[in-house]
Amino acid sequence: MTRWPVRLVAAVLLAALLPPAVLVWLSFRLERRALRDDLERRARSAAALTDALLSSTEGLLSRLGTDWDGGCGAETAESLRSALEVGAGVRGVALLDAELRPVCVAGTAPVPPSPSVRGALGRDARAVWEAGAPGGLIRLALRLPEGSAEAALDAGPIARALTELAGGGRDAVEVRGVAGPVLSIPAAPASRRLASPFLLLLGSLVGARDETAVAPCAGGGVSVHLYARREAQLAAWGETLPLLVAIGLGFGAGAAALVLLAGSPGAALTRQLRGALRRGELEVRYLPIVDVSSGRCVGAEALLRWRHAREGLLSPDLFIALAEETELIVPITEWLMRRVARDLPGGLREPDRFYVAINLAGAHLRDPGTVAAVLRAFAGSRLGPKGLVFEVTEREVIDDVDGTARNVLEALQGWGATIALDDFGTGYSNIATLRRFRLDHLKIDKSFVEGIGTGSVAETVVDTLVELGRKLEMTVVAEGVEREEQVEYLVERGVRHFQGYLFSKPLPLKELVAFVNERAGGPVVS
C-alpha cells in the first residue's frame, strides 16, 4: 500500500509539465496573432502606397489621352516627351489603338500585353503587369476613349518604399497582378535570423508556419502580399521563451505538489479508508488471551482488518496509524464496538468468564464524548462492562494535559470496565503514569518478549515490568509470544496470561468461539 501507483506518477508529471506546455502554446498563439495583425496592417499600408504610386501614373496617362485624336502628330509626340520629363520614374509612354498596337511612343517601347492583361484591361479600365526588362519595369495600361495608353515605370522607387513597410527587409513582399507577380522583393539576407533546432522542433509541435497577409489595391486586379518566414518568427519568439518556461515550471511545480498531496498513497489510502467504512469492507479478528495456569481462553483482543478490493485482507499496521492521524479512528472504533457488541458473547460456554479488549486511540482520550459513544455501542448488549477491557498506550495518557484522558478512563472504570496499559516501557517509561492512573492490566510489549532467551537487556526490562505489575496488583499480559522458552521464562516470574501465535493467530468469530469452548470443557452451548 505504500508504493506509488503508475497513474499517480503520471498525474504528477502531467501536472508539472502541463502549465509550462500550455503557457508556451498560449504564448505562441498570442505571438502569432500579434504577428498576423501587424502583417495585415503593413500589407494594407503597402497596398495603399502601391495604389497611390500607380494612380499618379494613371492620372498622367489620362491627361495625355484626354484630347488624343488617335494619331501621332507633332503636338501629341511633344506631350509624350514632356511626360517623360515630368513623371517621376516613368521610363516610357505609348498611345495604343483599339487593338493595343503602338501608335505614338516616347522612351521605352511598349510590350504587347498577354491575353490575361487584355482581359483585365477590358474589365477594369486598367491593368498592371511586369515587363520582364532587365532594368526592372512595371507596365501600366489605361483604357482611353480612342484606344489605350501604356507607361513603363521604374520598379526601384516602389521597391524601396515597400521594403520599408516590410520591416526594413525583415519580411518578403510581392505585388501581384492578374498575370502573376509584378514585383517581388525577398527578405534581406541579414534579417534572416535562424532558429535553433530546438525551436524548430518546438515550432512543429505548436504549429508554426509561414504567415501571409494579402491586401488588394483599388483596381486592375493588383494586390500586395507580405510574407513572414517561420524561422524568423521562431527566432523572435525564442527570445521570450526562457522566461515563459520558467514561469510555467513554477506553476507546474505548485500543481504537481497539489496533485502529490491529493493523490499520494497516504491521501489515496485515506479516501479509500473512508469508503471502506461506508462499503462495509472492515472486518474484526479476535486474538485470544490464554491463561496458561488453567488452559482457558479468558479473553481476546478485537483487531481490525480491512478487506481491500485490490490488496486483499490488510492488517492494522497498514492503516490504523493513518486512521489515527486523520481521526477516522473515532468512527472506525465506534463501528468496531458495535460489531463486538453484536458478536459476543453468543456461543460462548462461559460468557461471564470471558472479556474483550478494545484499543482506544489518543483521539478518544481527548474527547469527553467517548464515554457516551461506548455506552451507545453496548446498550442492550449481553456483553456488559465487566466483560470489557479498554487498552490505551503510555504516550496517550502522559499527553493528558487538561485531564480529559483521566476523566474518560475513570468514567469507564466507574461504569464497570477495566483499563489496560499497552506498550508500557516502549515510550516514556514513566512510573508516575501508573501512580496517576488507576490501571488494571499491564501488557508487556512484543519487542521485549522477543528478547527473552537471547541474553539481551530485554530480559532485565521484562523482569522489572513483571515485578512492577505484581506490586501494583495489575494483571500482567505478555504479547507476541511465539516460543515455548518465552512462556517458561515468564511463568517462572508469575505471568499467567499470554497472547501470540504460539497459542493462536487472530481468529474470525466462529473460530474464536470454537477455540474458547474447546478450552472450557464440555459441549458447546449456542
N, C-alpha and C positions, 0 to 999 in steps of 0.2 A: 504493500500500500504506500510505500514511501518513494517508489520510483516515479520518474517524471513521464507522463504519457506523451506519446509522439504528437498527439493533437495539441497538447498544451505547448510543447516546444514550438510547433508550427505556428500556433496563435501568437506566442511571444515574438517570434521572428517577424510575423506579419505585422504586428502592432508596432515593432521597432522600425520596419522598413517602409510601411505604408505612408506615414506622414511625409518623409523626405521625397518618396516617389510621387505622391500627389502634389507636393509643393513644386517639385521640378516640372512635372507635367503641366500644372496650372500656370507656372511662371512662363513656360514656353508658349502656352496658348495665349497668354496676355501679351507676351513679346511679339508673337506672330500677328495678333490682332492690331497691335500698335503699328507694326511694320506695314500691314496692309492698308491701314488708314493713311499712313504717311505716304505710301507708294501711290495710292489713288489720288491723294491731294496733289502730289507733284506731277502725276500724269495729267490731271486736269489743267494744271498751270502750263505744262508743256504743250498741251493741245491748244490752249488759248494763245500761247506765244506763236506757235506754228501757224495758226489760223490768221493771226494779225500780220505776220510776215507775208503770207500768201495773199491776204486781202489787199495789202498795199500794191503788190504787183498786179493783182486783178483790177484794181482801180486804174492803174496805168494803162492796161490793155483796153479797158472800157473807154477811156478818154480817146485813145488812138482810133478806136473804131466808131466813135460817135458820128463823124462826118465822112467816113470812108465810103467811096462810091464803088468799090470792088476792083479798082485798078491800082496802078503803081506810078502815079505822076510824081513830078519833082517835089511838090508840096508834101505828098504822103511819105516819100523817101526821107525828106528832111525831118519830118516828125518822128520817124523811126530812129534816125541817128540821134536826135535830141533826147529821145527816151533812154538811149544807152548812156548818155552823159548824166542824166538826172537820176535815173532809177538806181539806187544803191544795190550792188550785187547782181544787176541784170547784165548778162553776157551777150544776149541776142534777143531780137524781137522779129516776129514774122506775122504777116497777114495772110490768111489762107482762104481759099474759095470754099464753096459748099461741099466739095469732095475732099477737103482738107489738104489740097495741093498748094504749095507756096506761090503767092502772087507777088509779095513785096517783102524783102528780107534785109535786116541790118544786123551785123555781128555774126554770132554763131548761127550756122544753118539749122533750120528746123529738122526734127526727126519724125518720120512717118509713124503715126500712132498705131498701136495694136488694136485688134477688134475690141478688147475689153475697155481700152481707153476711149475708143469711138462710142461704145455703148454708154459709158459714164458721162461723156460729154453730151450725148443726146438726152440723158435723163436729168442731169443736174446743172447743166449750163456751164460746168467747168470740170476739168479733170487734171489730176496731178500724177506724174509718173517719173521714173528715173531715166535719164538719157543714156546712161552707160558710158558716158565720155570719161577719159582718164582724169580730167580735172575735177570730176565730181559735180555734175549739174543736175538740177531738178527742173523738170519741164512742167509748165502750167499752161493749159489751153482753155480759152474762154470763147463761148459761142457769141457771135455778133449778128446784127440784122442782115448783113451782106455776106456772112461766112463765119470765119473764126480767127482768133489771134492766139499766138503762142509766144511764151517768154522762156528763155533759158536762164535759170538762177544759179548763182554760185552757192553751193551747199555749205561752204565754210562758215559764214555768219550764223546760219541756222544751227549748224552742228555745235558751234561754240556756245550758243545760247541754251541749247538743250542739254549740253554736258553739265552746265551749272545746275540745272534743275534735276539732273540725275545724280545729285550728291557729289558734284565735282569729279565725276568719273567713277564713283563707287559702284554705280549700277549701270547696266546696259540700257540703251534706249533705241527705239526704232520707230520711224514714221512709215506707215503703210498706206498704199493706195489700192485701187481696185485691181491693178495688175501685179500686186505684190509689194515687196519692200521698196520704199522710195529713198530712205536714208537710214543706215544702220551705224550706230555708234557703240562699240564694245566698251566694257568696263576697263578702266585704266589698269595696266598690269600691277602698278604699285599699290592699288587699292584692294587687290585680291588676297586678303588675309586667309591663310589656310587653317582650317580647323584640325585639331588633333584627332588621331584615330579614335580615342575615347569619345570625343564629342560627336564624331561621325556615327559611331555605334549608338550613342545615346539619342542622336537625332533620328536615326532609323526607328528607334523604339517609340519616340513621341510623334513620329510622322512628319518630320521636317522635309521640306521640298522647296524647289524654286518657286518664287512668287511672281505673278504678273499682274499688272494693272493696265487697263485699256481705257482710253478716253477719246471720244470721237471729235473731229473738228467740225466746222459748221457745214461743209459741203464737199462735193467731189469724192465721196467715199474715203476720205482721208482720216486716219486715226493714229494716235500715238500710243506705243506700247513701252512700258517701263518694266525692266526685269531685275529682281533681286536674287542673287545666287544663294543657294542653300549653304554653301561653305561660309560665305560672308555672314549670313545670319547666325550660324552656329558659333562663329568666332566672336561675334559681338555678344551673344547670349552667354558664352563661356566666361566672360569677364565677371558676371554676377553670380555664376553658378556655385562657386565655393561657399559664398555666404548663404545662399539658399539651402544648400545641402547641410551646412552646419546648423541652420535654424531648424530644418526638417528633422535632423538627427536628435536635436534637443527635444522636440515634441515627441519623436519616436521613442526616446528613452523613457519619457514620462508615461506614454501609452503602454510601453512594454512592462513598466513597473506595475501599472494598474492591472494589466492582464495577469501578470505573475502573481500579484496578491490575490486577485479574484479566482484564478484558476490553479494555484499551487496545490500540491497534494493535500496540504492541511486544509485549505479553503474548500477544495473539492470534497474532501472527506467530511468536512463539517456539513456541507449541503446534503451529502448522501446520508449522513447520520440523522439529520432532521427528518429526511424522508423515510429512513428505516423505522423510526418510531411510529410514523404515521402509517406505513405499509405493513406493520406487524412483522418485521424481519428480525426483531430481537428475541432471544431465547434465554432460558435460565438453565444453568447446570448447577448441581449441588455437590460440593466437595465434602465428603464425610469426615467427621471428627470422631476418633475411636478412643475409648477408654481401655487401655491395654490391661488394666487390673481385672476387668470383668469381661473383656472382649466385646462389649456392647458398642454400638454406634450411638453416641449420646447427642450428636448434633451434626449440622452441616452448614457450610458457608455458601450462601447464594451468590453465584457468579454469573455475570452477563456473558452472552455470546451473541455474535452478530452473523446471521446467515446472509452474507453479501451475495448479490445476484451474480457477480463475476468471480469473486475471490473465494467463495465458499464460506465455511464456518470460521469466523475470526475470533481470536482470543482477546480478552480485555486489554492486554498490553498494547494493542494496535489502535485503540480508540478511546479508552477511558480517560487518559491524560488530556486528550483533545476535548472530550466532553466536559472535563473539569475546567479547562481554560475558558471555554465558551459558555459555561454554566448550563449547558444542555444536561449536565449530570442531574440537575434538580428534577425535570420532568421524567428523565430516564429512571431515576431511583424511585420515583412515585409509581411508575409503571411496574418496576421490579417488586415493590412491596405489595401492590395489588395482586400481582401474579403469585407471589408466595402465599398470600392470604387465601387465594383460591386453591392452590395446590395442596397445602398442608393443613392439618395433619392426616388427611384422608389416606386410608390404607395402612397406617402405622399401628402395630400391635400395642405399643406402649407410648401413646402420644404425649402423656404427661411427663415422660422421662426423656424428651427429645426437644432440642431447641434449634433455631435457625439464626445464623449470624448474617447481618446485613451491614455493608460498608456505608458510612456517611462521609461525604467529602467536606472540604472547607466551606463550600457554598451553603451546605446545610447548617453548619455551626454558626454561620454569620447571619442566618435568617431565623428570627423568632417564630416564624410561621411553620418551621419544620415540625414542631410537636403536633400542631393541628393536622398537618399533612399525614403524619404517622397514624394518628387516631382515625382519620378518614379512611386510610388504606385498610386498616384492620377492623373497622367497625363491622360487627356481625360475623367475624371470622371465628372459627373454633380454635385458632391459634392465638391464645391470649398473650398478654405481656410477659408472663413467666416463661414462655417459650421463645422469647426474642432476645437476641444479643446484638447491640449496635457497636460496630467496630469503628474506631477513629484512630488517626495516626498522631504521633507525638508532635509533629510540626503544627498540626491544625489546632491542638489545644494550647500550645505555647504561644501561638499568634493571637490568642484571645485577649485583645487589648481592652475592650469595653465590657468584658464579662458575658457577652451573649452566648458564647460556646458553653460556658459553665452553666448558665441558666437552662439552656436546651438539654444538656445531659442530665442535670438534676431533675428536670421536669419528666424526662423519660424514665429515670430511676424511680421517681415518685409514682409514676403510672404502674410500675412493676417490672419494667425491662431492666436488663443489665447492660453494662458498658465494658467493652474490651479495648485495651490499648494495643494497637498493632504497630509493628516495626519499631518497637522501643529499642534504643541503642544505635539505630542507624542514623539518627539526626543529631539533636542537641544533647541527648542522654542526660537530661536534666531531672534529677531525682525530685526536685521541687514540684515537678509536674504531678508526680504520684501523690505528693502530700496535699497539693491544692485541690485535685480532683479525686473524688471517691470512686475508684475504678474497681471492677470486679474480676476481670480477666487480664492476663498479661501474655501476649503472644511473642514467642522467640522467632525472630526473622530467619528465613531460609538461608540467608548469607552467613549466619553464624552456625546454623545446623550443619551446613556443608563442610565446615572446617573441622568437625568432630572426627577424630581418628587420623588427622594429618599432622598433629603435633604443633598446630599453629596457635596464635594468640586467641583464636576464636573460642577455643575450649575454656580459656580463662573468663572470657566475656560471658559465655553460657553459664558457667558456674555462678558468676556474680548475679546474673539475671534470675536464675532459679532461686538463689538464696534470698534475693530481694523480694521476689514474689511470695515466697514462703513466709517471710517476716511480716509482709503486709496482708497476709491471708487472702491472696489472689489465686485464682485458678490459672496455672501456667499451661499454655498450649504450645507445642512445638510445630512449626510449619515446615513444609518442604522435606519431610522425612522420606528418604529413598533407600537407606541401607540399614540392615539389622544392627550393625555396630552402633549406629546413631541412637537407636531405640534402647539398646543395652546401656549405653553411656548415660542417657537421660533418665532412665528408670532407676539406675543406681543413685541418682540425685533427687529422686522423689517426683519426677514428672510422670503423669499418667495419661494425659490427653495429647493425641497426635493426629496430624493430618498430612497427607503426602501420598505420592504414587506407590509407596511400599504397601499401603493399605487399599487405596482406590484412587482412580482418576476422577475428575468431575463427572457426575452422572446425570442423565435425564431423570425426570421424576419417577417413572415406573421402575427404573433400575435402582434408584435410591431406596424406594420402598422395599424392594426385594432385598437389597443389601442390609437395611436396618432390621427387617424382620428375621432374616437368617441368623442374625446375632442376638436376637431377643429370645429365640427359642419358641417352640410350639408352632401351630399352624398360623398362616397369615389371615388376619381378620380384615375384611374390606369394609 
